[in-house]
Amino acid sequence: MAFQSIEDYRATLTEEQGWWFDHVSDYVKKTYPSYPFVLFYQRPMFKIKPKLFLMLGGGAHHFSIYTTDFDYVNQWKTKKIPGLKFGKSAVLFPLDKKEMITLAYQMCDEVIQRAN
């Protein structure tokens, strides 16, 4: 399915995935309004620099935040935070651990701060 807009993507998310998506996207839009929120590679993402972004995605059991700051993701892996999983460029937050939303906000803040 090809998405035409961020709203199209959002409409495919479950209630739990949508909760994470809404909170993280609203946080970044309010805190960093200068970064465009666009649909790129069929996923919603905040473009921070030409080759640096925060991409949001929903999985069956997790909510993902992807970034092209691979060193940053590797640093998070060393923290060994119970419940978090990782991809090469993503931190995966368990859908049923809504208290981890503050870690998602922290990740967004730190990726943006590292870029500046």
DOMARLO-702052 format. One record per atom (N, C-alpha, C): residue number from 1; residue in one letter; atom name; x, y, z. Coordinates in Angstrom, 2 decimals, decimal comma, padded with zeros to 5 digits. Layout:
BEGIN
(NUM; 'A'; 'CA'; (X; Y; Z))
...
***
This chain:
BEGIN
(1; 'M'; 'N'; (000,83; -001,18; 000,00))
(1; 'M'; 'CA'; (000,00; 000,00; 000,00))
(1; 'M'; 'C'; (000,88; 001,24; 000,00))
(2; 'A'; 'N'; (000,64; 002,11; -000,93))
(2; 'A'; 'CA'; (001,40; 003,37; -001,01))
(2; 'A'; 'C'; (000,63; 004,46; -000,29))
(3; 'F'; 'N'; (001,30; 005,10; 000,62))
(3; 'F'; 'CA'; (000,68; 006,19; 001,38))
(3; 'F'; 'C'; (000,84; 007,50; 000,63))
(4; 'Q'; 'N'; (-000,20; 008,30; 000,65))
(4; 'Q'; 'CA'; (-000,16; 009,62; 000,02))
(4; 'Q'; 'C'; (000,13; 010,72; 001,03))
(5; 'S'; 'N'; (-000,05; 010,42; 002,32))
(5; 'S'; 'CA'; (000,14; 011,44; 003,35))
(5; 'S'; 'C'; (000,47; 010,77; 004,68))
(6; 'I'; 'N'; (000,92; 011,59; 005,63))
(6; 'I'; 'CA'; (001,17; 011,09; 006,98))
(6; 'I'; 'C'; (-000,13; 010,60; 007,59))
(7; 'E'; 'N'; (-001,22; 011,26; 007,30))
(7; 'E'; 'CA'; (-002,53; 010,85; 007,83))
(7; 'E'; 'C'; (-002,90; 009,46; 007,32))
(8; 'D'; 'N'; (-002,57; 009,15; 006,06))
(8; 'D'; 'CA'; (-002,82; 007,80; 005,53))
(8; 'D'; 'C'; (-002,03; 006,76; 006,32))
(9; 'Y'; 'N'; (-000,77; 007,08; 006,61))
(9; 'Y'; 'CA'; (000,05; 006,16; 007,39))
(9; 'Y'; 'C'; (-000,55; 005,99; 008,79))
(10; 'R'; 'N'; (-000,89; 007,10; 009,42))
(10; 'R'; 'CA'; (-001,44; 007,06; 010,78))
(10; 'R'; 'C'; (-002,70; 006,22; 010,85))
(11; 'A'; 'N'; (-003,51; 006,25; 009,82))
(11; 'A'; 'CA'; (-004,78; 005,51; 009,81))
(11; 'A'; 'C'; (-004,56; 003,99; 009,83))
(12; 'T'; 'N'; (-003,36; 003,53; 009,50))
(12; 'T'; 'CA'; (-003,09; 002,09; 009,49))
(12; 'T'; 'C'; (-002,63; 001,56; 010,85))
(13; 'L'; 'N'; (-002,37; 002,45; 011,79))
(13; 'L'; 'CA'; (-001,82; 002,04; 013,08))
(13; 'L'; 'C'; (-002,92; 001,56; 014,03))
(14; 'T'; 'N'; (-002,57; 000,61; 014,88))
(14; 'T'; 'CA'; (-003,49; 000,16; 015,92))
(14; 'T'; 'C'; (-003,63; 001,26; 016,97))
(15; 'E'; 'N'; (-004,51; 001,07; 017,90))
(15; 'E'; 'CA'; (-004,69; 002,06; 018,97))
(15; 'E'; 'C'; (-003,40; 002,29; 019,75))
(16; 'E'; 'N'; (-002,70; 001,19; 020,08))
(16; 'E'; 'CA'; (-001,46; 001,32; 020,85))
(16; 'E'; 'C'; (-000,36; 001,98; 020,03))
(17; 'Q'; 'N'; (-000,21; 001,57; 018,77))
(17; 'Q'; 'CA'; (000,80; 002,19; 017,91))
(17; 'Q'; 'C'; (000,49; 003,67; 017,71))
(18; 'G'; 'N'; (-000,80; 003,98; 017,52))
(18; 'G'; 'CA'; (-001,22; 005,36; 017,31))
(18; 'G'; 'C'; (-000,95; 006,23; 018,52))
(19; 'W'; 'N'; (-001,10; 005,67; 019,72))
(19; 'W'; 'CA'; (-000,83; 006,43; 020,95))
(19; 'W'; 'C'; (000,62; 006,89; 020,93))
(20; 'W'; 'N'; (001,55; 005,98; 020,67))
(20; 'W'; 'CA'; (002,97; 006,33; 020,61))
(20; 'W'; 'C'; (003,24; 007,33; 019,51))
(21; 'F'; 'N'; (002,70; 007,06; 018,33))
(21; 'F'; 'CA'; (002,91; 007,94; 017,18))
(21; 'F'; 'C'; (002,46; 009,36; 017,49))
(22; 'D'; 'N'; (001,25; 009,49; 018,03))
(22; 'D'; 'CA'; (000,71; 010,82; 018,33))
(22; 'D'; 'C'; (001,55; 011,55; 019,36))
(23; 'H'; 'N'; (001,93; 010,87; 020,43))
(23; 'H'; 'CA'; (002,70; 011,52; 021,48))
(23; 'H'; 'C'; (004,09; 011,95; 021,00))
(24; 'V'; 'N'; (004,78; 011,07; 020,29))
(24; 'V'; 'CA'; (006,13; 011,42; 019,83))
(24; 'V'; 'C'; (006,07; 012,50; 018,77))
(25; 'S'; 'N'; (005,19; 012,36; 017,80))
(25; 'S'; 'CA'; (005,13; 013,37; 016,73))
(25; 'S'; 'C'; (004,69; 014,72; 017,28))
(26; 'D'; 'N'; (003,71; 014,74; 018,18))
(26; 'D'; 'CA'; (003,28; 016,00; 018,78))
(26; 'D'; 'C'; (004,41; 016,65; 019,58))
(27; 'Y'; 'N'; (005,15; 015,83; 020,32))
(27; 'Y'; 'CA'; (006,27; 016,35; 021,12))
(27; 'Y'; 'C'; (007,31; 017,03; 020,22))
(28; 'V'; 'N'; (007,71; 016,35; 019,17))
(28; 'V'; 'CA'; (008,75; 016,91; 018,30))
(28; 'V'; 'C'; (008,22; 018,15; 017,56))
(29; 'K'; 'N'; (006,99; 018,09; 017,09))
(29; 'K'; 'CA'; (006,43; 019,26; 016,37))
(29; 'K'; 'C'; (006,36; 020,48; 017,28))
(30; 'K'; 'N'; (006,00; 020,29; 018,55))
(30; 'K'; 'CA'; (005,89; 021,42; 019,48))
(30; 'K'; 'C'; (007,25; 021,91; 019,96))
(31; 'T'; 'N'; (008,17; 020,98; 020,20))
(31; 'T'; 'CA'; (009,48; 021,33; 020,75))
(31; 'T'; 'C'; (010,44; 021,84; 019,67))
(32; 'Y'; 'N'; (010,30; 021,32; 018,47))
(32; 'Y'; 'CA'; (011,22; 021,67; 017,38))
(32; 'Y'; 'C'; (010,41; 022,00; 016,11))
(33; 'P'; 'N'; (009,66; 023,08; 016,14))
(33; 'P'; 'CA'; (008,76; 023,38; 015,02))
(33; 'P'; 'C'; (009,46; 023,68; 013,70))
(34; 'S'; 'N'; (010,76; 023,92; 013,72))
(34; 'S'; 'CA'; (011,44; 024,26; 012,47))
(34; 'S'; 'C'; (011,77; 023,03; 011,62))
(35; 'Y'; 'N'; (011,65; 021,83; 012,19))
(35; 'Y'; 'CA'; (011,97; 020,62; 011,43))
(35; 'Y'; 'C'; (010,73; 020,10; 010,72))
(36; 'P'; 'N'; (010,80; 019,97; 009,39))
(36; 'P'; 'CA'; (009,62; 019,52; 008,65))
(36; 'P'; 'C'; (009,26; 018,07; 008,97))
(37; 'F'; 'N'; (007,97; 017,82; 009,07))
(37; 'F'; 'CA'; (007,43; 016,48; 009,29))
(37; 'F'; 'C'; (006,85; 016,05; 007,95))
(38; 'V'; 'N'; (007,51; 015,08; 007,32))
(38; 'V'; 'CA'; (007,18; 014,71; 005,95))
(38; 'V'; 'C'; (007,04; 013,20; 005,81))
(39; 'L'; 'N'; (006,42; 012,79; 004,73))
(39; 'L'; 'CA'; (006,36; 011,38; 004,38))
(39; 'L'; 'C'; (007,52; 011,10; 003,44))
(40; 'F'; 'N'; (008,41; 010,21; 003,84))
(40; 'F'; 'CA'; (009,59; 009,90; 003,06))
(40; 'F'; 'C'; (009,84; 008,40; 003,18))
(41; 'Y'; 'N'; (010,10; 007,73; 002,07))
(41; 'Y'; 'CA'; (010,23; 006,27; 002,06))
(41; 'Y'; 'C'; (008,99; 005,61; 002,66))
(42; 'Q'; 'N'; (007,82; 006,22; 002,43))
(42; 'Q'; 'CA'; (006,54; 005,70; 002,90))
(42; 'Q'; 'C'; (006,43; 005,68; 004,43))
(43; 'R'; 'N'; (007,23; 006,49; 005,10))
(43; 'R'; 'CA'; (007,18; 006,61; 006,55))
(43; 'R'; 'C'; (007,22; 008,07; 006,95))
(44; 'P'; 'N'; (006,54; 008,42; 008,05))
(44; 'P'; 'CA'; (006,63; 009,80; 008,57))
(44; 'P'; 'C'; (008,00; 010,03; 009,20))
(45; 'M'; 'N'; (008,57; 011,19; 008,89))
(45; 'M'; 'CA'; (009,87; 011,49; 009,48))
(45; 'M'; 'C'; (010,08; 012,99; 009,63))
(46; 'F'; 'N'; (010,89; 013,32; 010,61))
(46; 'F'; 'CA'; (011,34; 014,69; 010,82))
(46; 'F'; 'C'; (012,71; 014,81; 010,18))
(47; 'K'; 'N'; (012,82; 015,74; 009,22))
(47; 'K'; 'CA'; (014,11; 015,97; 008,56))
(47; 'K'; 'C'; (014,88; 016,99; 009,39))
(48; 'I'; 'N'; (016,01; 016,58; 009,92))
(48; 'I'; 'CA'; (016,82; 017,43; 010,78))
(48; 'I'; 'C'; (017,92; 018,10; 009,97))
(49; 'K'; 'N'; (018,58; 017,32; 009,15))
(49; 'K'; 'CA'; (019,61; 017,78; 008,22))
(49; 'K'; 'C'; (019,42; 016,95; 006,96))
(50; 'P'; 'N'; (020,10; 017,31; 005,88))
(50; 'P'; 'CA'; (019,88; 016,56; 004,64))
(50; 'P'; 'C'; (020,01; 015,04; 004,79))
(51; 'K'; 'N'; (020,94; 014,58; 005,60))
(51; 'K'; 'CA'; (021,11; 013,13; 005,75))
(51; 'K'; 'C'; (020,87; 012,66; 007,18))
(52; 'L'; 'N'; (020,15; 013,43; 007,95))
(52; 'L'; 'CA'; (019,83; 013,05; 009,33))
(52; 'L'; 'C'; (018,34; 013,22; 009,56))
(53; 'F'; 'N'; (017,73; 012,17; 010,09))
(53; 'F'; 'CA'; (016,29; 012,24; 010,33))
(53; 'F'; 'C'; (015,89; 011,40; 011,54))
(54; 'L'; 'N'; (014,67; 011,63; 011,97))
(54; 'L'; 'CA'; (013,98; 010,77; 012,94))
(54; 'L'; 'C'; (012,76; 010,24; 012,21))
(55; 'M'; 'N'; (012,70; 008,93; 012,02))
(55; 'M'; 'CA'; (011,58; 008,31; 011,33))
(55; 'M'; 'C'; (010,77; 007,51; 012,34))
(56; 'L'; 'N'; (009,45; 007,60; 012,24))
(56; 'L'; 'CA'; (008,55; 006,93; 013,17))
(56; 'L'; 'C'; (007,90; 005,73; 012,50))
(57; 'G'; 'N'; (007,73; 004,65; 013,27))
(57; 'G'; 'CA'; (007,08; 003,48; 012,71))
(57; 'G'; 'C'; (006,47; 002,60; 013,77))
(58; 'G'; 'N'; (005,42; 001,92; 013,39))
(58; 'G'; 'CA'; (004,74; 001,00; 014,30))
(58; 'G'; 'C'; (004,99; -000,44; 013,91))
(59; 'G'; 'N'; (005,27; -001,28; 014,89))
(59; 'G'; 'CA'; (005,43; -002,71; 014,67))
(59; 'G'; 'C'; (004,36; -003,45; 015,45))
(60; 'A'; 'N'; (004,32; -004,75; 015,30))
(60; 'A'; 'CA'; (003,28; -005,55; 015,96))
(60; 'A'; 'C'; (003,31; -005,40; 017,48))
(61; 'H'; 'N'; (004,51; -005,31; 018,04))
(61; 'H'; 'CA'; (004,64; -005,25; 019,50))
(61; 'H'; 'C'; (005,47; -004,07; 019,98))
(62; 'H'; 'N'; (005,84; -003,20; 019,06))
(62; 'H'; 'CA'; (006,72; -002,08; 019,44))
(62; 'H'; 'C'; (006,43; -000,86; 018,58))
(63; 'F'; 'N'; (006,94; 000,28; 019,06))
(63; 'F'; 'CA'; (006,95; 001,52; 018,31))
(63; 'F'; 'C'; (008,41; 001,86; 018,07))
(64; 'S'; 'N'; (008,77; 002,18; 016,85))
(64; 'S'; 'CA'; (010,17; 002,40; 016,50))
(64; 'S'; 'C'; (010,45; 003,86; 016,19))
(65; 'I'; 'N'; (011,62; 004,29; 016,61))
(65; 'I'; 'CA'; (012,17; 005,56; 016,17))
(65; 'I'; 'C'; (013,50; 005,23; 015,51))
(66; 'Y'; 'N'; (013,58; 005,53; 014,23))
(66; 'Y'; 'CA'; (014,77; 005,30; 013,43))
(66; 'Y'; 'C'; (015,54; 006,61; 013,30))
(67; 'T'; 'N'; (016,85; 006,49; 013,21))
(67; 'T'; 'CA'; (017,68; 007,66; 012,95))
(67; 'T'; 'C'; (018,90; 007,23; 012,13))
(68; 'T'; 'N'; (019,42; 008,14; 011,36))
(68; 'T'; 'CA'; (020,65; 007,87; 010,63))
(68; 'T'; 'C'; (021,89; 008,17; 011,49))
(69; 'D'; 'N'; (021,69; 008,52; 012,74))
(69; 'D'; 'CA'; (022,79; 008,69; 013,69))
(69; 'D'; 'C'; (023,06; 007,32; 014,32))
(70; 'F'; 'N'; (023,76; 006,47; 013,57))
(70; 'F'; 'CA'; (024,00; 005,09; 013,99))
(70; 'F'; 'C'; (024,80; 004,99; 015,28))
(71; 'D'; 'N'; (025,76; 005,91; 015,46))
(71; 'D'; 'CA'; (026,56; 005,90; 016,70))
(71; 'D'; 'C'; (025,66; 006,12; 017,91))
(72; 'Y'; 'N'; (024,67; 006,98; 017,75))
(72; 'Y'; 'CA'; (023,75; 007,24; 018,85))
(72; 'Y'; 'C'; (022,97; 005,97; 019,22))
(73; 'V'; 'N'; (022,46; 005,27; 018,25))
(73; 'V'; 'CA'; (021,72; 004,03; 018,52))
(73; 'V'; 'C'; (022,64; 003,02; 019,20))
(74; 'N'; 'N'; (023,88; 002,93; 018,75))
(74; 'N'; 'CA'; (024,84; 002,02; 019,39))
(74; 'N'; 'C'; (025,08; 002,39; 020,85))
(75; 'Q'; 'N'; (025,12; 003,67; 021,16))
(75; 'Q'; 'CA'; (025,27; 004,10; 022,56))
(75; 'Q'; 'C'; (024,09; 003,63; 023,40))
(76; 'W'; 'N'; (022,89; 003,71; 022,85))
(76; 'W'; 'CA'; (021,70; 003,27; 023,58))
(76; 'W'; 'C'; (021,74; 001,77; 023,84))
(77; 'K'; 'N'; (022,28; 001,02; 022,90))
(77; 'K'; 'CA'; (022,38; -000,43; 023,08))
(77; 'K'; 'C'; (023,21; -000,75; 024,32))
(78; 'T'; 'N'; (024,24; 000,03; 024,58))
(78; 'T'; 'CA'; (025,12; -000,25; 025,72))
(78; 'T'; 'C'; (024,46; 000,06; 027,05))
(79; 'K'; 'N'; (023,38; 000,85; 027,04))
(79; 'K'; 'CA'; (022,68; 001,19; 028,29))
(79; 'K'; 'C'; (021,92; 000,01; 028,87))
(80; 'K'; 'N'; (021,59; -000,97; 028,01))
(80; 'K'; 'CA'; (020,89; -002,19; 028,45))
(80; 'K'; 'C'; (019,64; -001,86; 029,27))
(81; 'I'; 'N'; (018,77; -001,04; 028,73))
(81; 'I'; 'CA'; (017,52; -000,67; 029,39))
(81; 'I'; 'C'; (016,53; -001,81; 029,20))
(82; 'P'; 'N'; (016,05; -002,40; 030,29))
(82; 'P'; 'CA'; (015,12; -003,52; 030,17))
(82; 'P'; 'C'; (013,88; -003,15; 029,34))
(83; 'G'; 'N'; (013,56; -004,04; 028,40))
(83; 'G'; 'CA'; (012,37; -003,84; 027,57))
(83; 'G'; 'C'; (012,64; -003,25; 026,21))
(84; 'L'; 'N'; (013,76; -002,52; 026,08))
(84; 'L'; 'CA'; (014,07; -001,93; 024,79))
(84; 'L'; 'C'; (014,74; -002,95; 023,89))
(85; 'K'; 'N'; (014,39; -002,87; 022,60))
(85; 'K'; 'CA'; (015,06; -003,68; 021,58))
(85; 'K'; 'C'; (015,61; -002,71; 020,54))
(86; 'F'; 'N'; (016,42; -003,25; 019,65))
(86; 'F'; 'CA'; (017,11; -002,39; 018,70))
(86; 'F'; 'C'; (017,17; -003,00; 017,33))
(87; 'G'; 'N'; (017,17; -002,12; 016,35))
(87; 'G'; 'CA'; (017,52; -002,46; 014,98))
(87; 'G'; 'C'; (018,83; -001,76; 014,70))
(88; 'K'; 'N'; (019,33; -001,90; 013,49))
(88; 'K'; 'CA'; (020,60; -001,25; 013,14))
(88; 'K'; 'C'; (020,52; 000,25; 013,36))
(89; 'S'; 'N'; (019,38; 000,82; 013,02))
(89; 'S'; 'CA'; (019,24; 002,27; 013,12))
(89; 'S'; 'C'; (018,03; 002,68; 013,93))
(90; 'A'; 'N'; (017,52; 001,78; 014,78))
(90; 'A'; 'CA'; (016,27; 002,08; 015,47))
(90; 'A'; 'C'; (016,29; 001,64; 016,93))
(91; 'V'; 'N'; (015,54; 002,38; 017,72))
(91; 'V'; 'CA'; (015,21; 001,97; 019,08))
(91; 'V'; 'C'; (013,75; 001,55; 019,05))
(92; 'L'; 'N'; (013,46; 000,36; 019,57))
(92; 'L'; 'CA'; (012,12; -000,20; 019,56))
(92; 'L'; 'C'; (011,54; -000,17; 020,97))
(93; 'F'; 'N'; (010,48; 000,60; 021,14))
(93; 'F'; 'CA'; (009,83; 000,76; 022,43))
(93; 'F'; 'C'; (008,63; -000,17; 022,51))
(94; 'P'; 'N'; (008,52; -000,99; 023,58))
(94; 'P'; 'CA'; (007,39; -001,90; 023,68))
(94; 'P'; 'C'; (006,07; -001,13; 023,82))
(95; 'L'; 'N'; (005,08; -001,55; 023,05))
(95; 'L'; 'CA'; (003,80; -000,84; 023,04))
(95; 'L'; 'C'; (003,14; -000,81; 024,41))
(96; 'D'; 'N'; (003,32; -001,85; 025,20))
(96; 'D'; 'CA'; (002,63; -001,95; 026,49))
(96; 'D'; 'C'; (003,37; -001,24; 027,63))
(97; 'K'; 'N'; (004,45; -000,55; 027,33))
(97; 'K'; 'CA'; (005,23; 000,17; 028,36))
(97; 'K'; 'C'; (005,15; 001,66; 028,10))
(98; 'K'; 'N'; (003,95; 002,23; 028,25))
(98; 'K'; 'CA'; (003,74; 003,64; 027,94))
(98; 'K'; 'C'; (004,59; 004,57; 028,80))
(99; 'E'; 'N'; (005,05; 004,08; 029,94))
(99; 'E'; 'CA'; (005,90; 004,91; 030,79))
(99; 'E'; 'C'; (007,25; 005,19; 030,12))
(100; 'M'; 'N'; (007,58; 004,44; 029,09))
(100; 'M'; 'CA'; (008,83; 004,66; 028,36))
(100; 'M'; 'C'; (008,74; 005,82; 027,38))
(101; 'I'; 'N'; (007,60; 006,49; 027,32))
(101; 'I'; 'CA'; (007,45; 007,63; 026,41))
(101; 'I'; 'C'; (008,50; 008,70; 026,71))
(102; 'T'; 'N'; (008,88; 008,84; 027,96))
(102; 'T'; 'CA'; (009,90; 009,84; 028,30))
(102; 'T'; 'C'; (011,25; 009,47; 027,67))
(103; 'L'; 'N'; (011,53; 008,17; 027,53))
(103; 'L'; 'CA'; (012,76; 007,75; 026,84))
(103; 'L'; 'C'; (012,67; 008,07; 025,36))
(104; 'A'; 'N'; (011,49; 007,95; 024,77))
(104; 'A'; 'CA'; (011,32; 008,31; 023,36))
(104; 'A'; 'C'; (011,55; 009,80; 023,17))
(105; 'Y'; 'N'; (011,02; 010,62; 024,07))
(105; 'Y'; 'CA'; (011,26; 012,07; 024,01))
(105; 'Y'; 'C'; (012,76; 012,36; 024,15))
(106; 'Q'; 'N'; (013,39; 011,68; 025,10))
(106; 'Q'; 'CA'; (014,83; 011,86; 025,34))
(106; 'Q'; 'C'; (015,62; 011,53; 024,08))
(107; 'M'; 'N'; (015,25; 010,44; 023,42))
(107; 'M'; 'CA'; (015,95; 010,06; 022,20))
(107; 'M'; 'C'; (015,83; 011,16; 021,15))
(108; 'C'; 'N'; (014,64; 011,66; 020,95))
(108; 'C'; 'CA'; (014,43; 012,72; 019,97))
(108; 'C'; 'C'; (015,27; 013,95; 020,31))
(109; 'D'; 'N'; (015,22; 014,36; 021,58))
(109; 'D'; 'CA'; (016,00; 015,52; 022,02))
(109; 'D'; 'C'; (017,48; 015,32; 021,76))
(110; 'E'; 'N'; (018,00; 014,17; 022,14))
(110; 'E'; 'CA'; (019,43; 013,95; 022,04))
(110; 'E'; 'C'; (019,90; 013,85; 020,59))
(111; 'V'; 'N'; (019,13; 013,21; 019,72))
(111; 'V'; 'CA'; (019,52; 013,15; 018,31))
(111; 'V'; 'C'; (019,57; 014,56; 017,72))
(112; 'I'; 'N'; (018,57; 015,38; 018,05))
(112; 'I'; 'CA'; (018,53; 016,75; 017,54))
(112; 'I'; 'C'; (019,66; 017,58; 018,12))
(113; 'Q'; 'N'; (019,92; 017,44; 019,42))
(113; 'Q'; 'CA'; (021,00; 018,20; 020,04))
(113; 'Q'; 'C'; (022,36; 017,81; 019,46))
(114; 'R'; 'N'; (022,56; 016,53; 019,18))
(114; 'R'; 'CA'; (023,83; 016,08; 018,60))
(114; 'R'; 'C'; (024,04; 016,66; 017,21))
(115; 'A'; 'N'; (022,94; 016,96; 016,52))
(115; 'A'; 'CA'; (023,03; 017,48; 015,15))
(115; 'A'; 'C'; (023,39; 018,95; 015,12))
(116; 'N'; 'N'; (023,20; 019,64; 016,23))
(116; 'N'; 'CA'; (023,43; 021,10; 016,25))
(116; 'N'; 'C'; (024,78; 021,46; 016,84))
***
